[in-house]
Amino acid sequence: MALAVPPGGNPHPDAAPATDPPLPAARPVPAPPRPTARRPAPPRCRELTVVVVNFCQWHNTARLVRQLRRSVAVRTGAADVVVIDNHSPPHPLARRLKRLSGVTVRRTRRNLGFARAVNRGCGVHADADPSRWVLLLNPDVTVPDGFLDEVLAAVAADPAAGVIGFRLRNRDGSDQASSGPFPTLPNTLAGLLLPRSRRKCRHVVGPGRRPVAWVTGGCLLVRRECFDRLGGFDEGFFLYYEDADFCRRAAAAGWAVCYEPGVEVTHHWPLHSRPVPAPLRLMTRHALLTYARKHWRGWQSAVLGGVVWAEAVVRQAWARLRGDSTAARCYGQLRGLVGDVRRGRDDSARARIRGAAAFLGPIAAGQDRA
């Protein structure tokens, strides 16, 4: 209890005791401001789409996708991965890949061949959200962590390039040739006397980026504008030589084609390092004949056709002597294929190719888990 005190400060002697004065009313505590809803950050522009064409190599493809997702570019949305499965048998890994963020899996109803599958992959996001660059990778390629970040850095270093190829390594770490001169009749015939690793590709010596004629489609970076203006890969090619054809058309249209040794991958199963069974040889010969008909003079293409036809006769006879009926039939198809390509019977030629492709499943599966 307190005494009443007059304004002067001294208590009056007759003042009655007083109760405590009321406490001042508490000021209302303002409610904390409601947090404003944070607007989602605008999506980062997709710079790069990786297209992987799978055929019976789901383990290799899944491993490659996991490695690609260890790049900052994928986590931030600057890059994504599109897997085009060329009518492989069903596999549990396909369903797992579909559930990964930044990964799209599309399966075809039949084997389209490499060129058509690449064009389908490049068109997956083309209408709604096209990327500025497209990177083609084989399933039997392995890449280091942060690989796509290195790719985008390489792009920034040369904004004028249309096509860029990167350094390939063999499994033992040695260099693997990944570019070369355009195929001609003289260097094609002379190549028969060279080791298989040097028939089509040549090693690029020296540091630094430099112009080349063409780079392999197993690890090929293409500017989207360049790809679209050229209409993508020529779907007349089923497998092989579509990369040399594309680079030739790109150079003719004024785009720079470059080799960049500062970015590298490991390629486990290059064609020159493994046996070439008859069905696969049919495809490589079809690709070379198609390239020759498109880019060589008529008489040169005819000479090549004669050489391939003679080769088919000899190999068919040898297959019969060995009792290999499948190879013998395949080389018989190759003889007919020469006439189809020469006369422009593309539908007939493609039917022969699709027949040979039916035998490639076990061969491709044998390279899985490289």
SULLIN-V662991 format. One line per field, one symbol per residue. psi: psi as a letter, one per 40 degrees, with the letter a starting at -180 (. if undefined). burial: 1 if it has 24 or more other C-alpha atoms within 12 Angstrom, else 0. A space follows every 10 residues. Layout:
# SULLIN-V662991
psi: ???
burial: ???
This chain:
# SULLIN-V662991
psi: iiihhiddeh ihdehiiiih iiiihhhhhh iihhhihhhi ihiihhdhhh hhhhhffddd ddddddddee iddddeeeii hhhhhgfiii idddddddeh iehhhhhiei heiddddddd ddededddgi idihhhhidf iiiiiedddd ddddddegee idhhiihiii deeiihheia iihidddddd ddeiideedd iihhhiiiii iidiiiedgh hhhdddddde faiheehdhi eddddddddd ddeeihhihh eehiihhdgi deeiigiddd dddddddddd ddddeiiddd dddddddddd dddddddddd defgdddddd dddddddddd ddefgddddd ddddddddee dddddeeif.
burial: 0000000000 0000000000 0000000000 0000000000 0000011111 1111111111 1111111110 1011001111 1111111110 0011001000 0111111100 1111111111 1111100001 1111111111 1110011111 1101100000 1111111111 0000111111 1111100100 0000001111 1111000011 1111111111 1111111101 0111111111 1111111111 1000111111 1111111111 1000001111 1111111111 1111000001 1011111110 1110110000 0000001111 1111111111 1100010011 1111111111 1001001101
